[in-house]
Amino acid sequence: MGSIVLQMNRIEDEWLHLKRDELNSQVFADEYDLVIAITDGLENSAMRGQYAIERFWFN
């Protein structure tokens, strides 16, 4: 359970950063615009942190 908790914390930290620094009180017209903003925020964060990100497509 310990490793699961650490992984969740890292995800929560990333989400907090996205909400606070990348999305910062923006209003989105629809879900698609929100997805685009989140994707752009993750890509920006990865470039600054010099790490790779990978997208997963769910059906």
C-alpha distance matrix in Angstrom:
0.0 3.8 5.6 5.2 6.3 8.8 10.1 10.6 12.4 14.5 15.5 16.4 18.4 20.2 21.1 22.4 24.5 25.8 26.8 28.4 30.1 30.6 31.2 32.6 34.1 35.5 36.6 36.3 38.9 36.4 33.0 34.2 35.2 31.8 30.1 32.7 32.1 28.3 28.9 31.5 29.3 26.5 29.2 30.8 27.7 27.1 30.7 30.6 27.4 28.8 25.9 25.9 24.5 24.4 25.0 23.7 26.2 25.1 27.8
3.8 0.0 3.8 5.4 5.2 6.4 8.8 10.0 10.7 12.6 14.5 15.3 16.6 18.7 20.1 21.0 22.8 24.6 25.8 26.9 28.4 29.2 30.2 31.4 33.2 34.8 36.3 36.2 39.0 36.8 33.5 34.6 35.2 31.8 30.2 32.5 31.5 27.7 28.4 30.6 28.2 25.4 28.0 29.3 25.9 25.4 28.8 28.4 25.1 26.6 24.0 24.5 23.5 23.9 25.1 24.3 27.1 26.5 29.6
5.6 3.8 0.0 3.8 5.4 5.1 6.2 8.6 9.8 10.7 12.5 14.2 15.3 16.8 18.5 19.9 21.3 22.8 24.5 25.8 26.8 27.4 28.5 30.1 32.1 33.4 34.9 34.6 37.3 35.1 31.7 32.4 33.1 29.8 27.9 30.0 29.2 25.4 25.7 27.9 25.7 22.7 25.1 26.6 23.3 22.4 25.9 25.7 22.4 23.6 20.7 21.0 20.1 20.4 21.8 21.1 24.1 23.9 27.1
5.2 5.4 3.8 0.0 3.8 5.4 5.1 6.2 8.6 10.0 10.7 12.2 14.2 15.5 16.5 18.3 20.1 21.2 22.5 24.2 25.6 25.9 26.6 28.3 30.0 31.2 32.4 31.9 34.5 32.1 28.6 29.6 30.5 27.2 25.4 27.7 27.1 23.3 23.8 26.4 24.2 21.4 24.1 25.8 22.7 22.1 25.7 25.8 22.8 24.1 21.1 21.0 19.4 19.4 20.1 19.1 21.8 21.1 24.2
6.3 5.2 5.4 3.8 0.0 3.8 5.4 5.1 6.1 8.7 9.9 10.3 12.2 14.3 15.1 16.2 18.3 19.9 20.8 22.2 23.9 24.6 25.3 26.5 28.2 29.8 31.1 31.1 33.9 31.9 28.6 29.9 30.4 26.8 25.5 27.9 26.8 23.0 24.0 26.3 23.8 21.3 24.3 25.5 22.2 22.1 25.8 25.3 22.4 24.3 21.7 22.1 20.5 21.1 21.7 21.1 23.8 23.2 26.3
8.8 6.4 5.1 5.4 3.8 0.0 3.8 5.4 5.1 6.3 8.8 9.8 10.5 12.5 14.3 15.2 16.7 18.5 20.0 21.0 22.2 23.1 24.3 25.5 27.7 29.2 31.0 31.0 34.0 32.1 28.9 29.8 30.0 26.6 25.1 27.0 25.8 22.1 22.8 24.7 22.1 19.4 22.1 23.1 19.6 19.4 22.9 22.3 19.1 21.0 18.5 19.4 18.3 19.4 20.6 20.6 23.7 23.7 27.1
10.1 8.8 6.2 5.1 5.4 3.8 0.0 3.8 5.4 5.2 6.4 8.7 9.9 10.8 12.4 14.3 15.6 16.7 18.5 20.1 21.0 21.3 22.4 24.1 26.3 27.4 28.9 28.6 31.4 29.3 26.0 26.7 27.1 23.8 22.0 23.9 23.1 19.3 19.7 21.9 19.6 16.7 19.4 20.8 17.6 17.1 20.8 20.7 17.7 19.3 16.4 16.7 15.2 15.9 16.9 16.8 19.9 20.0 23.5
10.6 10.0 8.6 6.2 5.1 5.4 3.8 0.0 3.8 5.4 5.1 6.1 8.6 9.9 10.4 12.1 14.2 15.2 16.3 18.1 19.7 20.0 20.5 22.1 23.8 25.1 26.5 26.3 29.1 27.1 23.8 25.0 25.4 21.9 20.5 22.8 21.7 18.0 19.0 21.4 18.9 16.5 19.7 21.0 18.0 18.1 21.9 21.7 19.1 21.1 18.5 18.6 16.6 17.1 17.5 17.2 19.8 19.5 22.8
12.4 10.7 9.8 8.6 6.1 5.1 5.4 3.8 0.0 3.8 5.4 4.9 6.1 8.6 9.7 10.3 12.3 14.1 15.2 16.2 17.8 18.8 19.7 20.7 22.7 24.4 26.2 26.5 29.6 28.0 25.0 26.2 26.1 22.5 21.6 23.5 21.9 18.3 19.7 21.4 18.5 16.4 19.6 20.2 16.9 17.5 21.0 20.2 17.6 20.1 18.0 18.9 17.3 18.7 19.4 19.7 22.5 22.6 26.0
14.5 12.6 10.7 10.0 8.7 6.3 5.2 5.4 3.8 0.0 3.8 5.4 5.0 6.3 8.6 9.8 10.7 12.4 14.3 15.4 16.1 16.8 18.3 19.7 22.1 23.5 25.5 25.6 28.7 27.2 24.2 24.9 24.6 21.2 19.9 21.5 19.9 16.3 17.1 18.7 15.9 13.4 16.3 17.0 13.6 13.9 17.4 16.7 14.1 16.4 14.2 15.2 13.9 15.6 16.8 17.6 20.7 21.4 25.0
15.5 14.5 12.5 10.7 9.9 8.8 6.4 5.1 5.4 3.8 0.0 3.8 5.4 5.1 6.1 8.6 9.9 10.5 12.3 14.2 15.2 15.2 16.1 17.9 20.0 21.0 22.7 22.4 25.4 23.7 20.6 21.3 21.3 17.9 16.5 18.4 17.1 13.4 14.4 16.5 13.9 11.6 14.8 16.0 13.1 13.6 17.3 17.1 15.0 17.2 14.8 15.0 12.8 13.9 14.4 15.0 17.7 18.2 21.7
16.4 15.3 14.2 12.2 10.3 9.8 8.7 6.1 4.9 5.4 3.8 0.0 3.8 5.4 5.0 6.1 8.6 9.8 10.5 12.1 13.9 14.6 15.0 16.2 18.0 19.6 21.3 21.6 24.8 23.3 20.5 21.8 21.5 17.8 17.2 19.3 17.4 14.0 15.9 17.7 14.6 13.2 16.8 17.3 14.4 15.7 19.2 18.5 16.7 19.5 17.6 18.1 16.0 17.3 17.4 18.0 20.4 20.5 23.8
18.4 16.6 15.3 14.2 12.2 10.5 9.9 8.6 6.1 5.0 5.4 3.8 0.0 3.8 5.5 5.1 6.3 8.7 10.0 10.5 11.8 13.0 14.3 15.1 17.6 19.3 21.6 22.3 25.7 24.7 22.2 23.1 22.2 18.8 18.3 19.7 17.4 14.2 16.0 17.0 13.5 12.2 15.5 15.4 12.1 13.7 16.9 15.6 13.9 17.0 15.6 16.9 15.4 17.5 18.2 19.5 22.2 22.9 26.4
20.2 18.7 16.8 15.5 14.3 12.5 10.8 9.9 8.6 6.3 5.1 5.4 3.8 0.0 3.8 5.4 5.1 6.2 8.7 9.9 10.3 10.6 12.1 13.8 16.4 17.5 19.8 20.0 23.4 22.3 19.7 20.1 19.2 16.0 15.2 16.2 14.1 10.9 12.3 13.3 10.0 8.5 11.8 12.0 8.9 10.6 13.9 13.1 11.7 14.6 13.1 13.9 12.2 14.3 15.0 16.6 19.3 20.4 23.9
21.1 20.1 18.5 16.5 15.1 14.3 12.4 10.4 9.7 8.6 6.1 5.0 5.5 3.8 0.0 3.8 5.4 5.0 6.1 8.5 9.9 9.8 10.1 11.8 13.9 15.0 16.9 17.1 20.4 19.3 16.7 17.7 16.9 13.4 13.1 14.7 12.5 9.3 11.7 13.1 10.0 9.3 13.1 13.4 11.1 13.2 16.3 15.8 15.0 17.8 16.3 16.6 14.2 15.8 15.4 16.7 18.8 19.4 22.6
22.4 21.0 19.9 18.3 16.2 15.2 14.3 12.1 10.3 9.8 8.6 6.1 5.1 5.4 3.8 0.0 3.8 5.5 5.2 6.0 8.3 9.6 10.0 10.4 12.6 14.6 16.9 18.0 21.5 20.9 18.9 20.2 18.8 15.3 15.8 17.1 14.3 11.7 14.5 15.1 11.6 11.7 15.3 14.6 12.2 14.9 17.6 16.3 15.7 18.9 18.1 19.0 17.2 19.1 19.1 20.5 22.5 23.1 26.3
24.5 22.8 21.3 20.1 18.3 16.7 15.6 14.2 12.3 10.7 9.9 8.6 6.3 5.1 5.4 3.8 0.0 3.8 5.5 5.2 5.5 7.1 8.9 9.5 12.5 14.1 17.0 18.0 21.7 21.4 19.6 20.2 18.4 15.3 15.6 16.1 13.1 10.9 13.1 12.9 9.2 9.6 12.6 11.4 8.9 12.0 14.3 12.7 12.5 15.9 15.6 16.8 15.5 18.0 18.4 20.4 22.7 23.9 27.2
25.8 24.6 22.8 21.2 19.9 18.5 16.7 15.2 14.1 12.4 10.5 9.8 8.7 6.2 5.0 5.5 3.8 0.0 3.8 5.6 5.5 4.8 6.0 7.9 10.8 11.5 14.1 14.6 18.2 17.8 16.0 16.4 14.6 11.6 11.9 12.4 9.3 7.2 9.8 9.8 6.3 7.4 10.7 9.9 8.4 11.5 13.8 13.1 13.5 16.4 15.8 16.3 14.3 16.4 16.1 18.2 20.1 21.4 24.5
26.8 25.8 24.5 22.5 20.8 20.0 18.5 16.3 15.2 14.3 12.3 10.5 10.0 8.7 6.1 5.2 5.5 3.8 0.0 3.8 5.9 6.0 5.0 5.8 7.8 9.4 11.8 13.1 16.7 16.7 15.2 16.4 14.5 11.2 12.6 13.6 10.3 8.8 12.2 12.3 9.2 10.9 14.1 13.3 12.1 15.3 17.5 16.5 17.1 20.1 19.5 20.0 17.9 19.6 18.9 20.6 22.0 22.8 25.6
28.4 26.9 25.8 24.2 22.2 21.0 20.1 18.1 16.2 15.4 14.2 12.1 10.5 9.9 8.5 6.0 5.2 5.6 3.8 0.0 3.8 6.2 6.4 5.1 7.9 10.3 13.4 15.4 19.1 19.6 18.6 19.7 17.3 14.3 15.9 16.3 12.7 11.7 14.8 14.2 10.7 12.6 15.5 13.7 12.4 15.9 17.6 15.9 16.7 20.0 20.1 21.2 19.7 21.9 21.7 23.7 25.4 26.3 29.3
30.1 28.4 26.8 25.6 23.9 22.2 21.0 19.7 17.8 16.1 15.2 13.9 11.8 10.3 9.9 8.3 5.5 5.5 5.9 3.8 0.0 3.8 6.0 5.5 9.2 10.7 14.2 15.8 19.5 20.2 19.2 19.6 16.9 14.5 15.7 15.3 11.6 11.1 13.5 12.0 8.6 10.9 13.1 10.7 9.8 13.5 14.6 12.8 14.2 17.4 18.0 19.2 18.1 20.7 20.8 23.3 25.1 26.6 29.6
30.6 29.2 27.4 25.9 24.6 23.1 21.3 20.0 18.8 16.8 15.2 14.6 13.0 10.6 9.8 9.6 7.1 4.8 6.0 6.2 3.8 0.0 3.8 5.6 9.0 9.1 12.3 13.2 16.7 17.3 16.3 16.2 13.5 11.3 12.4 11.6 7.9 7.8 10.1 8.5 5.4 8.5 10.5 8.6 8.7 12.3 13.3 12.5 14.2 16.8 17.1 17.7 16.2 18.4 18.2 20.8 22.3 24.0 26.9
31.2 30.2 28.5 26.6 25.3 24.3 22.4 20.5 19.7 18.3 16.1 15.0 14.3 12.1 10.1 10.0 8.9 6.0 5.0 6.4 6.0 3.8 0.0 3.8 6.0 5.7 8.7 9.8 13.5 14.1 13.5 14.0 11.2 8.8 10.8 10.7 6.9 7.4 10.6 9.7 7.5 10.6 12.9 11.7 12.1 15.4 16.7 16.2 17.7 20.3 20.2 20.4 18.3 20.0 19.0 21.1 22.1 23.3 25.9
32.6 31.4 30.1 28.3 26.5 25.5 24.1 22.1 20.7 19.7 17.9 16.2 15.1 13.8 11.8 10.4 9.5 7.9 5.8 5.1 5.5 5.6 3.8 0.0 3.8 5.7 9.2 11.6 15.3 16.5 16.4 17.2 14.3 12.0 14.5 14.4 10.6 11.2 14.4 13.2 10.7 13.7 16.0 14.2 14.2 17.8 18.8 17.6 19.3 22.2 22.5 23.2 21.4 23.4 22.6 24.7 25.8 26.9 29.4
34.1 33.2 32.1 30.0 28.2 27.7 26.3 23.8 22.7 22.1 20.0 18.0 17.6 16.4 13.9 12.6 12.5 10.8 7.8 7.9 9.2 9.0 6.0 3.8 0.0 3.8 6.5 9.7 13.2 14.8 15.2 16.7 13.7 11.7 14.9 15.2 11.8 12.8 16.2 15.4 13.5 16.5 18.9 17.4 17.6 21.1 22.3 21.3 22.9 25.8 25.9 26.3 24.2 25.7 24.5 26.2 26.8 27.5 29.7
35.5 34.8 33.4 31.2 29.8 29.2 27.4 25.1 24.4 23.5 21.0 19.6 19.3 17.5 15.0 14.6 14.1 11.5 9.4 10.3 10.7 9.1 5.7 5.7 3.8 0.0 3.8 6.5 10.0 11.9 12.8 13.8 10.5 9.2 12.6 12.4 9.4 11.3 14.5 13.5 12.5 15.8 17.7 16.6 17.5 20.8 21.7 21.3 23.2 25.7 25.7 25.6 23.4 24.6 23.1 24.9 25.2 26.0 28.0
36.6 36.3 34.9 32.4 31.1 31.0 28.9 26.5 26.2 25.5 22.7 21.3 21.6 19.8 16.9 16.9 17.0 14.1 11.8 13.4 14.2 12.3 8.7 9.2 6.5 3.8 0.0 3.8 6.8 9.0 10.6 12.1 9.3 8.5 12.3 12.6 10.5 12.5 15.6 15.3 14.8 17.9 19.8 19.3 20.3 23.3 24.4 24.4 26.2 28.5 28.2 27.7 25.1 25.9 23.9 25.2 24.9 25.4 26.9
36.3 36.2 34.6 31.9 31.1 31.0 28.6 26.3 26.5 25.6 22.4 21.6 22.3 20.0 17.1 18.0 18.0 14.6 13.1 15.4 15.8 13.2 9.8 11.6 9.7 6.5 3.8 0.0 3.8 5.5 7.3 8.5 5.8 5.8 9.5 10.0 8.8 11.1 13.7 13.9 14.2 17.0 18.7 18.8 20.2 22.7 23.9 24.5 26.2 28.1 27.5 26.5 23.7 24.0 21.6 22.7 22.1 22.6 23.8
38.9 39.0 37.3 34.5 33.9 34.0 31.4 29.1 29.6 28.7 25.4 24.8 25.7 23.4 20.4 21.5 21.7 18.2 16.7 19.1 19.5 16.7 13.5 15.3 13.2 10.0 6.8 3.8 0.0 3.8 7.2 8.2 6.4 8.0 11.1 11.5 11.4 13.9 16.0 16.3 17.3 19.8 21.2 21.6 23.3 25.6 26.7 27.6 29.4 31.0 30.2 28.9 26.0 25.9 23.1 24.0 22.8 23.1 23.7
36.4 36.8 35.1 32.1 31.9 32.1 29.3 27.1 28.0 27.2 23.7 23.3 24.7 22.3 19.3 20.9 21.4 17.8 16.7 19.6 20.2 17.3 14.1 16.5 14.8 11.9 9.0 5.5 3.8 0.0 3.8 5.5 5.6 6.6 9.0 10.3 11.1 12.8 14.6 15.8 16.9 18.8 20.5 21.5 22.9 24.8 26.3 27.5 28.9 30.3 29.2 27.5 24.3 23.7 20.7 21.2 19.6 19.6 20.1
33.0 33.5 31.7 28.6 28.6 28.9 26.0 23.8 25.0 24.2 20.6 20.5 22.2 19.7 16.7 18.9 19.6 16.0 15.2 18.6 19.2 16.3 13.5 16.4 15.2 12.8 10.6 7.3 7.2 3.8 0.0 3.8 5.5 5.0 6.2 8.7 9.9 10.5 12.2 14.2 15.2 16.5 18.4 19.9 21.0 22.5 24.4 25.8 26.8 28.1 26.6 24.8 21.4 20.6 17.4 17.6 16.1 16.0 16.8
34.2 34.6 32.4 29.6 29.9 29.8 26.7 25.0 26.2 24.9 21.3 21.8 23.1 20.1 17.7 20.2 20.2 16.4 16.4 19.7 19.6 16.2 14.0 17.2 16.7 13.8 12.1 8.5 8.2 5.5 3.8 0.0 3.8 5.4 5.1 6.3 8.7 9.9 10.5 12.3 14.2 15.4 16.5 18.3 19.9 21.1 22.7 24.4 25.7 26.6 25.1 23.1 19.9 18.9 15.8 16.4 14.8 15.4 16.2
35.2 35.2 33.1 30.5 30.4 30.0 27.1 25.4 26.1 24.6 21.3 21.5 22.2 19.2 16.9 18.8 18.4 14.6 14.5 17.3 16.9 13.5 11.2 14.3 13.7 10.5 9.3 5.8 6.4 5.6 5.5 3.8 0.0 3.8 5.5 5.1 6.2 8.7 9.9 10.5 12.2 14.3 15.4 16.4 18.3 20.0 21.1 22.5 24.2 25.4 24.4 22.8 19.9 19.7 17.0 18.3 17.4 18.4 19.6
31.8 31.8 29.8 27.2 26.8 26.6 23.8 21.9 22.5 21.2 17.9 17.8 18.8 16.0 13.4 15.3 15.3 11.6 11.2 14.3 14.5 11.3 8.8 12.0 11.7 9.2 8.5 5.8 8.0 6.6 5.0 5.4 3.8 0.0 3.8 5.4 5.1 6.2 8.6 9.9 10.5 12.3 14.2 15.2 16.4 18.3 20.0 21.1 22.3 23.9 22.7 21.4 18.3 18.3 15.8 16.9 16.5 17.2 18.9
30.1 30.2 27.9 25.4 25.5 25.1 22.0 20.5 21.6 19.9 16.5 17.2 18.3 15.2 13.1 15.8 15.6 11.9 12.6 15.9 15.7 12.4 10.8 14.5 14.9 12.6 12.3 9.5 11.1 9.0 6.2 5.1 5.5 3.8 0.0 3.8 5.5 5.1 6.1 8.5 9.8 10.6 12.2 14.1 15.3 16.5 18.4 20.0 20.9 22.0 20.5 18.6 15.4 14.9 12.2 13.3 12.8 13.9 15.9
32.7 32.5 30.0 27.7 27.9 27.0 23.9 22.8 23.5 21.5 18.4 19.3 19.7 16.2 14.7 17.1 16.1 12.4 13.6 16.3 15.3 11.6 10.7 14.4 15.2 12.4 12.6 10.0 11.5 10.3 8.7 6.3 5.1 5.4 3.8 0.0 3.8 5.5 5.1 6.1 8.5 9.9 10.5 12.1 14.1 15.3 16.5 18.4 19.8 20.6 19.6 17.8 15.0 14.9 12.7 14.6 14.4 16.2 18.2
32.1 31.5 29.2 27.1 26.8 25.8 23.1 21.7 21.9 19.9 17.1 17.4 17.4 14.1 12.5 14.3 13.1 9.3 10.3 12.7 11.6 7.9 6.9 10.6 11.8 9.4 10.5 8.8 11.4 11.1 9.9 8.7 6.2 5.1 5.5 3.8 0.0 3.8 5.5 5.1 6.0 8.6 9.9 10.4 12.1 14.2 15.3 16.4 18.1 19.5 18.9 17.8 15.3 16.1 14.4 16.6 17.0 18.7 21.0
28.3 27.7 25.4 23.3 23.0 22.1 19.3 18.0 18.3 16.3 13.4 14.0 14.2 10.9 9.3 11.7 10.9 7.2 8.8 11.7 11.1 7.8 7.4 11.2 12.8 11.3 12.5 11.1 13.9 12.8 10.5 9.9 8.7 6.2 5.1 5.5 3.8 0.0 3.8 5.5 5.0 6.2 8.6 9.8 10.5 12.2 14.3 15.4 16.3 17.8 16.6 15.6 12.7 13.4 11.9 13.9 14.8 16.4 19.1
28.9 28.4 25.7 23.8 24.0 22.8 19.7 19.0 19.7 17.1 14.4 15.9 16.0 12.3 11.7 14.5 13.1 9.8 12.2 14.8 13.5 10.1 10.6 14.4 16.2 14.5 15.6 13.7 16.0 14.6 12.2 10.5 9.9 8.6 6.1 5.1 5.5 3.8 0.0 3.8 5.4 5.2 6.2 8.6 9.9 10.6 12.4 14.4 15.3 16.1 14.7 13.0 10.1 10.6 9.1 11.8 12.8 15.2 18.0
31.5 30.6 27.9 26.4 26.3 24.7 21.9 21.4 21.4 18.7 16.5 17.7 17.0 13.3 13.1 15.1 12.9 9.8 12.3 14.2 12.0 8.5 9.7 13.2 15.4 13.5 15.3 13.9 16.3 15.8 14.2 12.3 10.5 9.9 8.5 6.1 5.1 5.5 3.8 0.0 3.8 5.5 5.1 6.1 8.6 9.8 10.6 12.3 14.1 15.0 14.5 13.4 11.4 12.8 12.1 15.1 16.3 18.8 21.6
29.3 28.2 25.7 24.2 23.8 22.1 19.6 18.9 18.5 15.9 13.9 14.6 13.5 10.0 10.0 11.6 9.2 6.3 9.2 10.7 8.6 5.4 7.5 10.7 13.5 12.5 14.8 14.2 17.3 16.9 15.2 14.2 12.2 10.5 9.8 8.5 6.0 5.0 5.4 3.8 0.0 3.8 5.4 5.1 6.1 8.6 9.9 10.6 12.1 13.8 13.5 13.2 11.4 13.4 13.2 16.1 17.8 20.0 23.0
26.5 25.4 22.7 21.4 21.3 19.4 16.7 16.5 16.4 13.4 11.6 13.2 12.2 8.5 9.3 11.7 9.6 7.4 10.9 12.6 10.9 8.5 10.6 13.7 16.5 15.8 17.9 17.0 19.8 18.8 16.5 15.4 14.3 12.3 10.6 9.9 8.6 6.2 5.2 5.5 3.8 0.0 3.8 5.5 5.1 6.1 8.7 10.0 10.4 11.7 10.5 9.9 7.8 10.0 10.3 13.3 15.5 17.9 21.2
29.2 28.0 25.1 24.1 24.3 22.1 19.4 19.7 19.6 16.3 14.8 16.8 15.5 11.8 13.1 15.3 12.6 10.7 14.1 15.5 13.1 10.5 12.9 16.0 18.9 17.7 19.8 18.7 21.2 20.5 18.4 16.5 15.4 14.2 12.2 10.5 9.9 8.6 6.2 5.1 5.4 3.8 0.0 3.8 5.4 5.1 6.2 8.7 9.8 10.1 9.4 8.5 7.3 9.7 10.5 14.0 16.2 19.2 22.3
30.8 29.3 26.6 25.8 25.5 23.1 20.8 21.0 20.2 17.0 16.0 17.3 15.4 12.0 13.4 14.6 11.4 9.9 13.3 13.7 10.7 8.6 11.7 14.2 17.4 16.6 19.3 18.8 21.6 21.5 19.9 18.3 16.4 15.2 14.1 12.1 10.4 9.8 8.6 6.1 5.1 5.5 3.8 0.0 3.8 5.4 5.2 6.3 8.6 9.7 10.3 10.7 10.3 13.2 14.2 17.7 19.9 22.7 25.8
27.7 25.9 23.3 22.7 22.2 19.6 17.6 18.0 16.9 13.6 13.1 14.4 12.1 8.9 11.1 12.2 8.9 8.4 12.1 12.4 9.8 8.7 12.1 14.2 17.6 17.5 20.3 20.2 23.3 22.9 21.0 19.9 18.3 16.4 15.3 14.1 12.1 10.5 9.9 8.6 6.1 5.1 5.4 3.8 0.0 3.8 5.5 5.2 6.0 8.3 8.5 9.7 9.5 12.8 14.3 17.5 20.2 22.6 26.1
27.1 25.4 22.4 22.1 22.1 19.4 17.1 18.1 17.5 13.9 13.6 15.7 13.7 10.6 13.2 14.9 12.0 11.5 15.3 15.9 13.5 12.3 15.4 17.8 21.1 20.8 23.3 22.7 25.6 24.8 22.5 21.1 20.0 18.3 16.5 15.3 14.2 12.2 10.6 9.8 8.6 6.1 5.1 5.4 3.8 0.0 3.8 5.5 5.1 5.6 5.1 6.0 6.6 10.2 12.5 15.9 18.8 21.6 25.1
30.7 28.8 25.9 25.7 25.8 22.9 20.8 21.9 21.0 17.4 17.3 19.2 16.9 13.9 16.3 17.6 14.3 13.8 17.5 17.6 14.6 13.3 16.7 18.8 22.3 21.7 24.4 23.9 26.7 26.3 24.4 22.7 21.1 20.0 18.4 16.5 15.3 14.3 12.4 10.6 9.9 8.7 6.2 5.2 5.5 3.8 0.0 3.8 5.5 4.9 6.6 7.8 9.4 12.8 15.0 18.7 21.4 24.4 27.8
30.6 28.4 25.7 25.8 25.3 22.3 20.7 21.7 20.2 16.7 17.1 18.5 15.6 13.1 15.8 16.3 12.7 13.1 16.5 15.9 12.8 12.5 16.2 17.6 21.3 21.3 24.4 24.5 27.6 27.5 25.8 24.4 22.5 21.1 20.0 18.4 16.4 15.4 14.4 12.3 10.6 10.0 8.7 6.3 5.2 5.5 3.8 0.0 3.8 5.5 8.0 10.5 12.0 15.6 17.9 21.3 24.1 26.9 30.4
27.4 25.1 22.4 22.8 22.4 19.1 17.7 19.1 17.6 14.1 15.0 16.7 13.9 11.7 15.0 15.7 12.5 13.5 17.1 16.7 14.2 14.2 17.7 19.3 22.9 23.2 26.2 26.2 29.4 28.9 26.8 25.7 24.2 22.3 20.9 19.8 18.1 16.3 15.3 14.1 12.1 10.4 9.8 8.6 6.0 5.1 5.5 3.8 0.0 3.8 5.6 8.9 10.7 14.5 17.1 20.3 23.5 26.1 29.7
28.8 26.6 23.6 24.1 24.3 21.0 19.3 21.1 20.1 16.4 17.2 19.5 17.0 14.6 17.8 18.9 15.9 16.4 20.1 20.0 17.4 16.8 20.3 22.2 25.8 25.7 28.5 28.1 31.0 30.3 28.1 26.6 25.4 23.9 22.0 20.6 19.5 17.8 16.1 15.0 13.8 11.7 10.1 9.7 8.3 5.6 4.9 5.5 3.8 0.0 3.8 6.9 9.8 13.4 16.5 19.8 23.1 26.0 29.6
25.9 24.0 20.7 21.1 21.7 18.5 16.4 18.5 18.0 14.2 14.8 17.6 15.6 13.1 16.3 18.1 15.6 15.8 19.5 20.1 18.0 17.1 20.2 22.5 25.9 25.7 28.2 27.5 30.2 29.2 26.6 25.1 24.4 22.7 20.5 19.6 18.9 16.6 14.7 14.5 13.5 10.5 9.4 10.3 8.5 5.1 6.6 8.0 5.6 3.8 0.0 3.8 6.7 10.2 13.5 16.6 20.0 22.8 26.4
25.9 24.5 21.0 21.0 22.1 19.4 16.7 18.6 18.9 15.2 15.0 18.1 16.9 13.9 16.6 19.0 16.8 16.3 20.0 21.2 19.2 17.7 20.4 23.2 26.3 25.6 27.7 26.5 28.9 27.5 24.8 23.1 22.8 21.4 18.6 17.8 17.8 15.6 13.0 13.4 13.2 9.9 8.5 10.7 9.7 6.0 7.8 10.5 8.9 6.9 3.8 0.0 3.8 6.8 10.3 13.4 16.7 19.8 23.2
24.5 23.5 20.1 19.4 20.5 18.3 15.2 16.6 17.3 13.9 12.8 16.0 15.4 12.2 14.2 17.2 15.5 14.3 17.9 19.7 18.1 16.2 18.3 21.4 24.2 23.4 25.1 23.7 26.0 24.3 21.4 19.9 19.9 18.3 15.4 15.0 15.3 12.7 10.1 11.4 11.4 7.8 7.3 10.3 9.5 6.6 9.4 12.0 10.7 9.8 6.7 3.8 0.0 3.8 6.8 10.0 13.3 16.2 19.8
24.4 23.9 20.4 19.4 21.1 19.4 15.9 17.1 18.7 15.6 13.9 17.3 17.5 14.3 15.8 19.1 18.0 16.4 19.6 21.9 20.7 18.4 20.0 23.4 25.7 24.6 25.9 24.0 25.9 23.7 20.6 18.9 19.7 18.3 14.9 14.9 16.1 13.4 10.6 12.8 13.4 10.0 9.7 13.2 12.8 10.2 12.8 15.6 14.5 13.4 10.2 6.8 3.8 0.0 3.8 6.6 10.0 13.1 16.5
25.0 25.1 21.8 20.1 21.7 20.6 16.9 17.5 19.4 16.8 14.4 17.4 18.2 15.0 15.4 19.1 18.4 16.1 18.9 21.7 20.8 18.2 19.0 22.6 24.5 23.1 23.9 21.6 23.1 20.7 17.4 15.8 17.0 15.8 12.2 12.7 14.4 11.9 9.1 12.1 13.2 10.3 10.5 14.2 14.3 12.5 15.0 17.9 17.1 16.5 13.5 10.3 6.8 3.8 0.0 3.8 6.5 9.7 13.1
23.7 24.3 21.1 19.1 21.1 20.6 16.8 17.2 19.7 17.6 15.0 18.0 19.5 16.6 16.7 20.5 20.4 18.2 20.6 23.7 23.3 20.8 21.1 24.7 26.2 24.9 25.2 22.7 24.0 21.2 17.6 16.4 18.3 16.9 13.3 14.6 16.6 13.9 11.8 15.1 16.1 13.3 14.0 17.7 17.5 15.9 18.7 21.3 20.3 19.8 16.6 13.4 10.0 6.6 3.8 0.0 3.8 6.4 9.9
26.2 27.1 24.1 21.8 23.8 23.7 19.9 19.8 22.5 20.7 17.7 20.4 22.2 19.3 18.8 22.5 22.7 20.1 22.0 25.4 25.1 22.3 22.1 25.8 26.8 25.2 24.9 22.1 22.8 19.6 16.1 14.8 17.4 16.5 12.8 14.4 17.0 14.8 12.8 16.3 17.8 15.5 16.2 19.9 20.2 18.8 21.4 24.1 23.5 23.1 20.0 16.7 13.3 10.0 6.5 3.8 0.0 3.8 6.6
25.1 26.5 23.9 21.1 23.2 23.7 20.0 19.5 22.6 21.4 18.2 20.5 22.9 20.4 19.4 23.1 23.9 21.4 22.8 26.3 26.6 24.0 23.3 26.9 27.5 26.0 25.4 22.6 23.1 19.6 16.0 15.4 18.4 17.2 13.9 16.2 18.7 16.4 15.2 18.8 20.0 17.9 19.2 22.7 22.6 21.6 24.4 26.9 26.1 26.0 22.8 19.8 16.2 13.1 9.7 6.4 3.8 0.0 3.8
27.8 29.6 27.1 24.2 26.3 27.1 23.5 22.8 26.0 25.0 21.7 23.8 26.4 23.9 22.6 26.3 27.2 24.5 25.6 29.3 29.6 26.9 25.9 29.4 29.7 28.0 26.9 23.8 23.7 20.1 16.8 16.2 19.6 18.9 15.9 18.2 21.0 19.1 18.0 21.6 23.0 21.2 22.3 25.8 26.1 25.1 27.8 30.4 29.7 29.6 26.4 23.2 19.8 16.5 13.1 9.9 6.6 3.8 0.0
